[in-house]
């Protein structure tokens, strides 16, 4: 079904705003509110990790997004669920077990919404718009999370917790106004009729597609995860940066760096094929990380490192979404499933590299974290570059599809 007026690509990307806003709530705002209630840091970290865990396992149930109902229907259901659970979570800050369950359900709904959107939008835009769509989806994610972090606490203090929670939920619903202006593709009727065994046979074949396997390898390795971004916030003292500087750089600075990095991808993609570009981002970003070690430990250098890492991470995430759209291809009945699997793979190194960077800090301080993050990233990129070259030169190997 094609609407009479079609939303521009940048507006389609804004449908990811609820995903970014929930990330800001779960990863920053709720921990701040719990800390103000003197909840131990260990409990806060455990709650946050468990609440965000659907980012990695939601792909197990994401195949349902490709059958029975349209992906738009699933996306609407996800947005409404997030909007309802956001105020419920904020009203249960004094009940940790219930809070954890509510936030986990909200993140599951948000992840399924994002996967439904990825599968839906990838099937209704032309190939030459995929890079721009990936950029604006990342802008919505980064910008939505950053803006939420900046205003949430102030709104709670000014309006009270219940009122602010309801307004946050209403804000989650606003992107639904974009949905009627995006074409809708019906689910594959054959998959809807198939038995579960036949359906999951189709899912198994997905993992045998060459372009999907290559994307999985690129995303699972720490080639361009830039997880140091998630560690730097706790290293302000090593650079003699005050909490005010850390908050300013991490809030407004992070938003600017994320948006600039996201919007740079379509320009770079005009000059370079996506997969080599992704590896180039990882190598150049890794060299930037190592170069910071040559500078003095000052607040200015902290800001430079944070903004640079945020820019490269946003650029890499945008490129990975574009690669995912390319791997999905046209008329893919498992578009949402493909999107969810590759996004789960992308998130995996962002998590395990945080642990690696933390252990490296215990080994050799700031230098240890920087060397581990950059070194493993550059090595992974070089190995993947050799793999791509070998596959290109191997006789009888079909060429990878390139965007039209």
KOLGU-737155 format. One record per residue (C-alpha): x, y, z; residue number from 1. Coordinates in steps of 0.2 Angstrom, whole numbers, padded with zeros to 4 digits, always signed. Each point is the difference from the previous one (the first is absolute). Example, Ala and Ser with C-alpha at 12.3 -4.5 7.8 and 13.67 -1.06 7.14 Angstrom:
REM residues 2
<rec u="+0062" v="-0022" w="+0039" pos="1"/>
<rec u="+0006" v="+0017" w="-0003" pos="2"/>
***
This chain:
REM residues 404
<rec u="+0000" v="+0000" w="+0000" pos="1"/>
<rec u="+0008" v="+0016" w="-0006" pos="2"/>
<rec u="-0006" v="+0017" w="+0009" pos="3"/>
<rec u="-0005" v="+0015" w="-0011" pos="4"/>
<rec u="+0014" v="+0010" w="+0009" pos="5"/>
<rec u="+0016" v="-0010" w="+0003" pos="6"/>
<rec u="+0011" v="+0005" w="+0015" pos="7"/>
<rec u="+0018" v="+0006" w="-0005" pos="8"/>
<rec u="+0014" v="-0011" w="+0005" pos="9"/>
<rec u="+0006" v="+0011" w="+0015" pos="10"/>
<rec u="-0018" v="-0001" w="+0007" pos="11"/>
<rec u="+0000" v="-0019" w="-0001" pos="12"/>
<rec u="+0016" v="-0001" w="+0010" pos="13"/>
<rec u="-0008" v="+0010" w="+0014" pos="14"/>
<rec u="-0012" v="-0015" w="+0003" pos="15"/>
<rec u="+0015" v="-0007" w="+0011" pos="16"/>
<rec u="-0002" v="+0014" w="+0013" pos="17"/>
<rec u="-0008" v="-0011" w="+0013" pos="18"/>
<rec u="+0014" v="-0012" w="-0001" pos="19"/>
<rec u="+0013" v="+0013" w="+0004" pos="20"/>
<rec u="-0011" v="+0008" w="+0013" pos="21"/>
<rec u="-0002" v="-0017" w="+0010" pos="22"/>
<rec u="+0018" v="-0002" w="-0001" pos="23"/>
<rec u="+0003" v="+0017" w="+0008" pos="24"/>
<rec u="-0013" v="-0005" w="+0014" pos="25"/>
<rec u="+0007" v="-0017" w="+0003" pos="26"/>
<rec u="+0019" v="+0003" w="-0001" pos="27"/>
<rec u="+0001" v="+0017" w="+0008" pos="28"/>
<rec u="-0016" v="+0008" w="+0007" pos="29"/>
<rec u="-0006" v="-0015" w="+0011" pos="30"/>
<rec u="+0018" v="-0003" w="+0007" pos="31"/>
<rec u="+0001" v="+0018" w="+0005" pos="32"/>
<rec u="-0017" v="-0001" w="+0009" pos="33"/>
<rec u="+0005" v="-0016" w="+0008" pos="34"/>
<rec u="+0017" v="+0007" w="+0006" pos="35"/>
<rec u="-0010" v="+0015" w="+0007" pos="36"/>
<rec u="-0009" v="-0013" w="+0011" pos="37"/>
<rec u="+0017" v="-0007" w="+0006" pos="38"/>
<rec u="-0002" v="-0017" w="-0010" pos="39"/>
<rec u="+0017" v="-0008" w="+0000" pos="40"/>
<rec u="+0010" v="+0002" w="-0017" pos="41"/>
<rec u="+0001" v="-0019" w="-0002" pos="42"/>
<rec u="-0019" v="-0002" w="+0001" pos="43"/>
<rec u="-0002" v="+0014" w="-0013" pos="44"/>
<rec u="+0012" v="-0007" w="-0012" pos="45"/>
<rec u="-0008" v="-0017" w="+0001" pos="46"/>
<rec u="-0017" v="+0007" w="-0002" pos="47"/>
<rec u="+0005" v="+0010" w="-0015" pos="48"/>
<rec u="+0009" v="-0015" w="-0008" pos="49"/>
<rec u="-0015" v="-0011" w="+0002" pos="50"/>
<rec u="-0012" v="+0013" w="-0006" pos="51"/>
<rec u="+0010" v="+0003" w="-0016" pos="52"/>
<rec u="+0003" v="-0019" w="-0003" pos="53"/>
<rec u="-0014" v="-0001" w="-0014" pos="54"/>
<rec u="+0012" v="+0009" w="-0011" pos="55"/>
<rec u="+0009" v="-0016" w="-0002" pos="56"/>
<rec u="-0013" v="-0014" w="+0001" pos="57"/>
<rec u="-0016" v="+0009" w="-0007" pos="58"/>
<rec u="+0006" v="-0007" w="-0017" pos="59"/>
<rec u="-0006" v="-0018" w="+0006" pos="60"/>
<rec u="-0018" v="+0006" w="-0001" pos="61"/>
<rec u="+0002" v="+0012" w="-0014" pos="62"/>
<rec u="-0005" v="-0012" w="-0014" pos="63"/>
<rec u="-0018" v="+0003" w="+0005" pos="64"/>
<rec u="+0001" v="+0018" w="-0007" pos="65"/>
<rec u="+0001" v="-0008" w="-0017" pos="66"/>
<rec u="-0017" v="-0009" w="+0001" pos="67"/>
<rec u="-0019" v="+0002" w="+0002" pos="68"/>
<rec u="+0000" v="+0019" w="+0002" pos="69"/>
<rec u="+0009" v="+0014" w="-0009" pos="70"/>
<rec u="+0016" v="+0007" w="+0008" pos="71"/>
<rec u="-0009" v="+0016" w="+0002" pos="72"/>
<rec u="-0012" v="-0008" w="+0012" pos="73"/>
<rec u="+0014" v="-0008" w="+0010" pos="74"/>
<rec u="+0009" v="+0017" w="+0001" pos="75"/>
<rec u="-0016" v="+0009" w="+0006" pos="76"/>
<rec u="-0002" v="-0014" w="+0014" pos="77"/>
<rec u="+0018" v="+0003" w="+0005" pos="78"/>
<rec u="-0002" v="+0019" w="+0001" pos="79"/>
<rec u="-0016" v="-0001" w="+0010" pos="80"/>
<rec u="+0008" v="-0013" w="+0012" pos="81"/>
<rec u="+0015" v="+0011" w="+0003" pos="82"/>
<rec u="-0011" v="+0016" w="+0003" pos="83"/>
<rec u="-0011" v="-0010" w="+0013" pos="84"/>
<rec u="+0015" v="-0008" w="+0009" pos="85"/>
<rec u="+0011" v="+0016" w="+0002" pos="86"/>
<rec u="-0011" v="+0009" w="+0013" pos="87"/>
<rec u="-0003" v="-0017" w="+0008" pos="88"/>
<rec u="+0018" v="-0002" w="+0002" pos="89"/>
<rec u="+0003" v="+0017" w="+0008" pos="90"/>
<rec u="-0014" v="-0003" w="+0012" pos="91"/>
<rec u="+0009" v="-0016" w="+0007" pos="92"/>
<rec u="+0017" v="+0006" w="+0004" pos="93"/>
<rec u="-0002" v="-0006" w="+0017" pos="94"/>
<rec u="-0004" v="-0017" w="-0005" pos="95"/>
<rec u="+0016" v="-0007" w="-0009" pos="96"/>
<rec u="-0007" v="-0017" w="-0005" pos="97"/>
<rec u="-0015" v="+0008" w="-0008" pos="98"/>
<rec u="+0010" v="+0014" w="-0008" pos="99"/>
<rec u="+0012" v="-0013" w="-0007" pos="100"/>
<rec u="-0014" v="-0010" w="-0008" pos="101"/>
<rec u="-0009" v="+0016" w="-0007" pos="102"/>
<rec u="+0016" v="+0007" w="-0008" pos="103"/>
<rec u="+0004" v="-0017" w="-0008" pos="104"/>
<rec u="-0017" v="-0001" w="-0007" pos="105"/>
<rec u="+0002" v="+0018" w="-0007" pos="106"/>
<rec u="+0017" v="-0004" w="-0007" pos="107"/>
<rec u="-0007" v="-0016" w="-0008" pos="108"/>
<rec u="-0015" v="+0010" w="-0008" pos="109"/>
<rec u="+0013" v="+0014" w="-0006" pos="110"/>
<rec u="+0011" v="-0013" w="-0008" pos="111"/>
<rec u="-0014" v="-0008" w="-0009" pos="112"/>
<rec u="-0006" v="+0017" w="-0005" pos="113"/>
<rec u="+0017" v="+0004" w="-0007" pos="114"/>
<rec u="+0002" v="-0017" w="-0009" pos="115"/>
<rec u="-0018" v="+0002" w="-0007" pos="116"/>
<rec u="+0005" v="+0017" w="-0007" pos="117"/>
<rec u="+0016" v="-0006" w="-0007" pos="118"/>
<rec u="-0009" v="-0014" w="-0009" pos="119"/>
<rec u="-0014" v="+0012" w="-0006" pos="120"/>
<rec u="+0010" v="+0015" w="-0006" pos="121"/>
<rec u="+0013" v="-0011" w="-0009" pos="122"/>
<rec u="-0014" v="-0006" w="-0011" pos="123"/>
<rec u="-0008" v="+0016" w="-0005" pos="124"/>
<rec u="+0015" v="+0012" w="-0004" pos="125"/>
<rec u="+0010" v="-0001" w="-0016" pos="126"/>
<rec u="+0018" v="-0006" w="+0001" pos="127"/>
<rec u="+0008" v="+0017" w="-0002" pos="128"/>
<rec u="-0009" v="+0006" w="+0015" pos="129"/>
<rec u="+0006" v="-0013" w="+0012" pos="130"/>
<rec u="+0016" v="+0009" w="+0006" pos="131"/>
<rec u="-0010" v="+0016" w="+0004" pos="132"/>
<rec u="-0014" v="-0011" w="+0009" pos="133"/>
<rec u="+0014" v="-0008" w="+0011" pos="134"/>
<rec u="+0007" v="+0017" w="+0004" pos="135"/>
<rec u="-0016" v="+0007" w="+0006" pos="136"/>
<rec u="-0005" v="-0015" w="+0010" pos="137"/>
<rec u="+0016" v="+0002" w="+0009" pos="138"/>
<rec u="-0003" v="+0018" w="+0002" pos="139"/>
<rec u="-0017" v="-0004" w="+0008" pos="140"/>
<rec u="+0008" v="-0013" w="+0012" pos="141"/>
<rec u="+0015" v="+0011" w="+0005" pos="142"/>
<rec u="-0010" v="+0016" w="+0001" pos="143"/>
<rec u="-0015" v="-0007" w="+0008" pos="144"/>
<rec u="+0010" v="-0008" w="+0014" pos="145"/>
<rec u="+0011" v="+0016" w="+0002" pos="146"/>
<rec u="-0015" v="+0012" w="+0001" pos="147"/>
<rec u="-0009" v="-0012" w="+0012" pos="148"/>
<rec u="+0015" v="+0000" w="+0012" pos="149"/>
<rec u="+0002" v="+0019" w="-0001" pos="150"/>
<rec u="-0018" v="+0004" w="+0005" pos="151"/>
<rec u="-0007" v="-0015" w="+0010" pos="152"/>
<rec u="+0007" v="+0004" w="+0017" pos="153"/>
<rec u="-0005" v="+0019" w="-0002" pos="154"/>
<rec u="-0017" v="-0005" w="-0005" pos="155"/>
<rec u="-0002" v="-0012" w="+0015" pos="156"/>
<rec u="+0005" v="+0013" w="+0012" pos="157"/>
<rec u="-0011" v="+0013" w="-0008" pos="158"/>
<rec u="-0016" v="-0010" w="-0003" pos="159"/>
<rec u="+0001" v="-0015" w="+0012" pos="160"/>
<rec u="+0004" v="-0018" w="-0004" pos="161"/>
<rec u="-0018" v="-0005" w="-0006" pos="162"/>
<rec u="-0003" v="+0015" w="-0011" pos="163"/>
<rec u="+0017" v="-0001" w="-0008" pos="164"/>
<rec u="-0002" v="-0019" w="-0003" pos="165"/>
<rec u="-0017" v="+0003" w="-0009" pos="166"/>
<rec u="+0008" v="+0013" w="-0011" pos="167"/>
<rec u="+0015" v="-0011" w="-0004" pos="168"/>
<rec u="-0013" v="-0014" w="-0005" pos="169"/>
<rec u="-0009" v="+0013" w="-0011" pos="170"/>
<rec u="+0016" v="+0005" w="-0008" pos="171"/>
<rec u="+0003" v="-0018" w="-0005" pos="172"/>
<rec u="-0016" v="+0000" w="-0009" pos="173"/>
<rec u="+0004" v="+0015" w="-0011" pos="174"/>
<rec u="+0009" v="-0009" w="-0014" pos="175"/>
<rec u="-0015" v="-0010" w="-0003" pos="176"/>
<rec u="-0007" v="+0015" w="-0010" pos="177"/>
<rec u="+0013" v="-0004" w="-0013" pos="178"/>
<rec u="-0006" v="-0018" w="-0003" pos="179"/>
<rec u="-0015" v="+0004" w="-0011" pos="180"/>
<rec u="+0012" v="+0008" w="-0013" pos="181"/>
<rec u="+0011" v="-0015" w="-0002" pos="182"/>
<rec u="-0005" v="-0014" w="-0013" pos="183"/>
<rec u="-0004" v="-0017" w="+0008" pos="184"/>
<rec u="+0005" v="-0017" w="-0007" pos="185"/>
<rec u="-0011" v="-0015" w="+0005" pos="186"/>
<rec u="+0009" v="-0015" w="+0008" pos="187"/>
<rec u="+0004" v="-0015" w="-0010" pos="188"/>
<rec u="-0016" v="-0010" w="-0002" pos="189"/>
<rec u="+0010" v="-0016" w="-0002" pos="190"/>
<rec u="+0009" v="+0002" w="+0016" pos="191"/>
<rec u="-0016" v="+0004" w="+0009" pos="192"/>
<rec u="-0007" v="-0017" w="-0006" pos="193"/>
<rec u="+0015" v="-0010" w="+0003" pos="194"/>
<rec u="+0002" v="-0011" w="+0016" pos="195"/>
<rec u="+0013" v="+0006" w="+0013" pos="196"/>
<rec u="+0012" v="-0013" w="-0006" pos="197"/>
<rec u="-0001" v="+0006" w="-0018" pos="198"/>
<rec u="+0001" v="+0018" w="+0005" pos="199"/>
<rec u="+0016" v="-0003" w="+0011" pos="200"/>
<rec u="+0008" v="-0009" w="-0015" pos="201"/>
<rec u="-0001" v="+0017" w="-0009" pos="202"/>
<rec u="+0008" v="+0008" w="+0015" pos="203"/>
<rec u="+0014" v="-0013" w="-0001" pos="204"/>
<rec u="+0003" v="+0004" w="-0018" pos="205"/>
<rec u="+0002" v="+0018" w="+0005" pos="206"/>
<rec u="+0016" v="-0004" w="+0009" pos="207"/>
<rec u="+0007" v="-0009" w="-0016" pos="208"/>
<rec u="-0001" v="+0016" w="-0010" pos="209"/>
<rec u="+0018" v="+0006" w="-0004" pos="210"/>
<rec u="-0003" v="+0018" w="+0002" pos="211"/>
<rec u="-0009" v="-0003" w="+0017" pos="212"/>
<rec u="+0015" v="-0011" w="+0006" pos="213"/>
<rec u="+0012" v="+0014" w="-0005" pos="214"/>
<rec u="-0009" v="+0013" w="+0009" pos="215"/>
<rec u="-0002" v="-0011" w="+0016" pos="216"/>
<rec u="+0019" v="-0002" w="+0000" pos="217"/>
<rec u="+0003" v="+0019" w="-0002" pos="218"/>
<rec u="-0012" v="+0004" w="+0014" pos="219"/>
<rec u="+0005" v="-0014" w="+0013" pos="220"/>
<rec u="+0018" v="+0005" w="-0001" pos="221"/>
<rec u="+0005" v="+0016" w="+0009" pos="222"/>
<rec u="+0005" v="+0008" w="-0017" pos="223"/>
<rec u="-0010" v="+0016" w="+0003" pos="224"/>
<rec u="-0009" v="-0001" w="+0016" pos="225"/>
<rec u="+0009" v="+0015" w="+0008" pos="226"/>
<rec u="-0006" v="-0006" w="+0017" pos="227"/>
<rec u="+0012" v="+0012" w="+0008" pos="228"/>
<rec u="-0014" v="+0013" w="-0002" pos="229"/>
<rec u="-0009" v="-0010" w="+0014" pos="230"/>
<rec u="+0015" v="+0000" w="+0011" pos="231"/>
<rec u="+0006" v="+0018" w="-0001" pos="232"/>
<rec u="-0013" v="+0007" w="+0011" pos="233"/>
<rec u="+0008" v="-0008" w="+0015" pos="234"/>
<rec u="+0017" v="+0005" w="-0005" pos="235"/>
<rec u="-0002" v="+0019" w="+0003" pos="236"/>
<rec u="+0011" v="+0001" w="+0015" pos="237"/>
<rec u="+0014" v="-0007" w="-0010" pos="238"/>
<rec u="-0001" v="+0015" w="-0011" pos="239"/>
<rec u="-0003" v="+0012" w="+0015" pos="240"/>
<rec u="-0018" v="+0003" w="-0007" pos="241"/>
<rec u="-0013" v="+0006" w="+0012" pos="242"/>
<rec u="-0017" v="-0009" w="+0001" pos="243"/>
<rec u="-0007" v="+0016" w="-0009" pos="244"/>
<rec u="+0012" v="-0002" w="-0014" pos="245"/>
<rec u="-0004" v="-0019" w="-0002" pos="246"/>
<rec u="-0019" v="+0004" w="+0000" pos="247"/>
<rec u="+0001" v="+0013" w="-0013" pos="248"/>
<rec u="+0011" v="-0009" w="-0011" pos="249"/>
<rec u="-0010" v="-0016" w="+0002" pos="250"/>
<rec u="-0016" v="+0008" w="-0003" pos="251"/>
<rec u="+0000" v="+0014" w="-0012" pos="252"/>
<rec u="+0017" v="-0004" w="-0007" pos="253"/>
<rec u="-0005" v="-0018" w="-0003" pos="254"/>
<rec u="-0016" v="+0005" w="-0009" pos="255"/>
<rec u="+0010" v="+0011" w="-0012" pos="256"/>
<rec u="+0013" v="-0013" w="-0003" pos="257"/>
<rec u="-0013" v="-0013" w="-0003" pos="258"/>
<rec u="-0010" v="+0010" w="-0012" pos="259"/>
<rec u="+0016" v="+0005" w="-0010" pos="260"/>
<rec u="+0006" v="-0017" w="-0001" pos="261"/>
<rec u="-0016" v="-0007" w="-0006" pos="262"/>
<rec u="-0003" v="+0013" w="-0013" pos="263"/>
<rec u="+0018" v="-0002" w="-0007" pos="264"/>
<rec u="-0003" v="-0018" w="-0005" pos="265"/>
<rec u="-0011" v="+0004" w="-0016" pos="266"/>
<rec u="+0014" v="+0011" w="-0006" pos="267"/>
<rec u="+0014" v="-0012" w="+0003" pos="268"/>
<rec u="-0011" v="-0015" w="-0008" pos="269"/>
<rec u="+0000" v="+0010" w="-0016" pos="270"/>
<rec u="+0019" v="-0002" w="-0001" pos="271"/>
<rec u="+0003" v="-0018" w="+0007" pos="272"/>
<rec u="-0009" v="-0017" w="+0001" pos="273"/>
<rec u="-0009" v="-0003" w="+0016" pos="274"/>
<rec u="+0010" v="-0015" w="+0007" pos="275"/>
<rec u="+0017" v="+0007" w="-0003" pos="276"/>
<rec u="-0006" v="+0017" w="+0006" pos="277"/>
<rec u="-0006" v="-0008" w="+0017" pos="278"/>
<rec u="+0018" v="-0008" w="+0002" pos="279"/>
<rec u="+0008" v="+0017" w="-0005" pos="280"/>
<rec u="-0011" v="+0008" w="+0014" pos="281"/>
<rec u="+0007" v="-0012" w="+0012" pos="282"/>
<rec u="+0018" v="+0002" w="-0004" pos="283"/>
<rec u="+0000" v="+0019" w="-0001" pos="284"/>
<rec u="-0010" v="+0001" w="+0016" pos="285"/>
<rec u="+0012" v="-0012" w="+0008" pos="286"/>
<rec u="+0015" v="+0011" w="-0005" pos="287"/>
<rec u="-0009" v="+0015" w="+0007" pos="288"/>
<rec u="-0002" v="-0009" w="+0017" pos="289"/>
<rec u="+0018" v="-0004" w="+0000" pos="290"/>
<rec u="+0005" v="+0018" w="-0004" pos="291"/>
<rec u="-0009" v="+0006" w="+0015" pos="292"/>
<rec u="+0013" v="-0009" w="+0011" pos="293"/>
<rec u="+0013" v="+0012" w="-0007" pos="294"/>
<rec u="-0009" v="+0015" w="+0007" pos="295"/>
<rec u="+0000" v="+0007" w="+0018" pos="296"/>
<rec u="-0014" v="-0006" w="+0012" pos="297"/>
<rec u="-0010" v="+0016" w="+0001" pos="298"/>
<rec u="-0019" v="+0004" w="-0001" pos="299"/>
<rec u="+0002" v="+0006" w="-0018" pos="300"/>
<rec u="+0008" v="-0017" w="-0005" pos="301"/>
<rec u="-0014" v="-0009" w="+0009" pos="302"/>
<rec u="-0013" v="+0010" w="-0010" pos="303"/>
<rec u="+0010" v="-0004" w="-0016" pos="304"/>
<rec u="+0000" v="-0018" w="+0004" pos="305"/>
<rec u="-0018" v="-0001" w="+0005" pos="306"/>
<rec u="-0006" v="+0009" w="-0016" pos="307"/>
<rec u="+0011" v="-0009" w="-0011" pos="308"/>
<rec u="-0005" v="-0017" w="+0006" pos="309"/>
<rec u="-0018" v="+0005" w="-0001" pos="310"/>
<rec u="+0002" v="+0006" w="-0017" pos="311"/>
<rec u="+0008" v="-0016" w="-0006" pos="312"/>
<rec u="-0012" v="-0011" w="+0009" pos="313"/>
<rec u="-0015" v="+0009" w="-0008" pos="314"/>
<rec u="+0008" v="-0001" w="-0017" pos="315"/>
<rec u="+0004" v="-0019" w="+0002" pos="316"/>
<rec u="-0018" v="-0004" w="+0006" pos="317"/>
<rec u="-0008" v="+0010" w="-0014" pos="318"/>
<rec u="+0012" v="-0010" w="-0012" pos="319"/>
<rec u="-0005" v="-0016" w="+0008" pos="320"/>
<rec u="-0019" v="+0004" w="-0002" pos="321"/>
<rec u="+0003" v="+0004" w="-0019" pos="322"/>
<rec u="+0009" v="-0017" w="-0002" pos="323"/>
<rec u="-0014" v="-0008" w="+0009" pos="324"/>
<rec u="-0012" v="+0008" w="-0013" pos="325"/>
<rec u="+0011" v="-0006" w="-0014" pos="326"/>
<rec u="+0000" v="-0018" w="+0007" pos="327"/>
<rec u="-0019" v="+0000" w="+0002" pos="328"/>
<rec u="-0002" v="+0004" w="-0019" pos="329"/>
<rec u="-0017" v="+0003" w="-0009" pos="330"/>
<rec u="-0015" v="-0010" w="+0003" pos="331"/>
<rec u="+0007" v="-0010" w="+0015" pos="332"/>
<rec u="-0014" v="-0009" w="+0009" pos="333"/>
<rec u="+0012" v="-0001" w="+0015" pos="334"/>
<rec u="+0005" v="+0018" w="+0000" pos="335"/>
<rec u="-0004" v="+0003" w="+0019" pos="336"/>
<rec u="+0008" v="-0016" w="+0005" pos="337"/>
<rec u="+0016" v="+0004" w="-0010" pos="338"/>
<rec u="+0000" v="+0018" w="+0008" pos="339"/>
<rec u="-0002" v="-0007" w="+0017" pos="340"/>
<rec u="+0014" v="-0013" w="-0001" pos="341"/>
<rec u="+0013" v="+0012" w="-0007" pos="342"/>
<rec u="-0004" v="+0014" w="+0013" pos="343"/>
<rec u="+0002" v="-0013" w="+0014" pos="344"/>
<rec u="+0017" v="-0004" w="-0007" pos="345"/>
<rec u="+0004" v="+0018" w="-0001" pos="346"/>
<rec u="-0004" v="+0003" w="+0018" pos="347"/>
<rec u="+0009" v="-0015" w="+0006" pos="348"/>
<rec u="+0018" v="+0007" w="-0001" pos="349"/>
<rec u="-0006" v="+0016" w="+0007" pos="350"/>
<rec u="-0003" v="-0009" w="+0016" pos="351"/>
<rec u="+0014" v="-0012" w="+0001" pos="352"/>
<rec u="+0013" v="+0013" w="-0004" pos="353"/>
<rec u="-0006" v="+0011" w="+0014" pos="354"/>
<rec u="+0006" v="-0015" w="+0012" pos="355"/>
<rec u="+0016" v="-0001" w="-0010" pos="356"/>
<rec u="+0004" v="+0018" w="+0001" pos="357"/>
<rec u="-0004" v="+0000" w="+0019" pos="358"/>
<rec u="+0012" v="-0014" w="+0003" pos="359"/>
<rec u="+0013" v="+0009" w="-0011" pos="360"/>
<rec u="-0002" v="+0015" w="+0011" pos="361"/>
<rec u="+0004" v="-0010" w="+0015" pos="362"/>
<rec u="+0016" v="-0007" w="-0009" pos="363"/>
<rec u="+0007" v="+0017" w="-0005" pos="364"/>
<rec u="-0012" v="+0014" w="+0003" pos="365"/>
<rec u="-0007" v="+0012" w="-0014" pos="366"/>
<rec u="+0014" v="-0006" w="-0012" pos="367"/>
<rec u="-0006" v="-0018" w="+0003" pos="368"/>
<rec u="-0018" v="+0003" w="-0005" pos="369"/>
<rec u="+0005" v="+0011" w="-0015" pos="370"/>
<rec u="+0012" v="-0013" w="-0006" pos="371"/>
<rec u="-0011" v="-0015" w="+0002" pos="372"/>
<rec u="-0015" v="+0009" w="-0008" pos="373"/>
<rec u="+0010" v="+0007" w="-0015" pos="374"/>
<rec u="+0012" v="-0015" w="-0002" pos="375"/>
<rec u="-0014" v="-0014" w="+0000" pos="376"/>
<rec u="-0010" v="+0011" w="-0012" pos="377"/>
<rec u="+0014" v="+0003" w="-0013" pos="378"/>
<rec u="+0005" v="-0018" w="+0001" pos="379"/>
<rec u="-0018" v="-0006" w="-0003" pos="380"/>
<rec u="-0001" v="+0012" w="-0015" pos="381"/>
<rec u="+0016" v="-0006" w="-0008" pos="382"/>
<rec u="-0005" v="-0018" w="+0002" pos="383"/>
<rec u="-0017" v="+0004" w="-0008" pos="384"/>
<rec u="+0008" v="+0009" w="-0014" pos="385"/>
<rec u="+0011" v="-0015" w="-0004" pos="386"/>
<rec u="-0016" v="-0011" w="+0000" pos="387"/>
<rec u="-0009" v="+0012" w="-0012" pos="388"/>
<rec u="+0015" v="+0000" w="-0012" pos="389"/>
<rec u="+0002" v="-0019" w="+0001" pos="390"/>
<rec u="-0019" v="-0002" w="-0004" pos="391"/>
<rec u="+0002" v="+0013" w="-0015" pos="392"/>
<rec u="+0015" v="-0009" w="-0007" pos="393"/>
<rec u="-0006" v="-0018" w="+0003" pos="394"/>
<rec u="-0006" v="-0008" w="-0017" pos="395"/>
<rec u="-0018" v="-0004" w="-0001" pos="396"/>
<rec u="-0005" v="+0011" w="+0014" pos="397"/>
<rec u="-0015" v="+0011" w="-0004" pos="398"/>
<rec u="+0002" v="+0019" w="+0002" pos="399"/>
<rec u="-0009" v="+0008" w="+0014" pos="400"/>
<rec u="-0015" v="+0010" w="-0004" pos="401"/>
<rec u="+0003" v="+0019" w="-0001" pos="402"/>
<rec u="-0013" v="+0013" w="+0001" pos="403"/>
<rec u="-0009" v="+0006" w="-0016" pos="404"/>
***
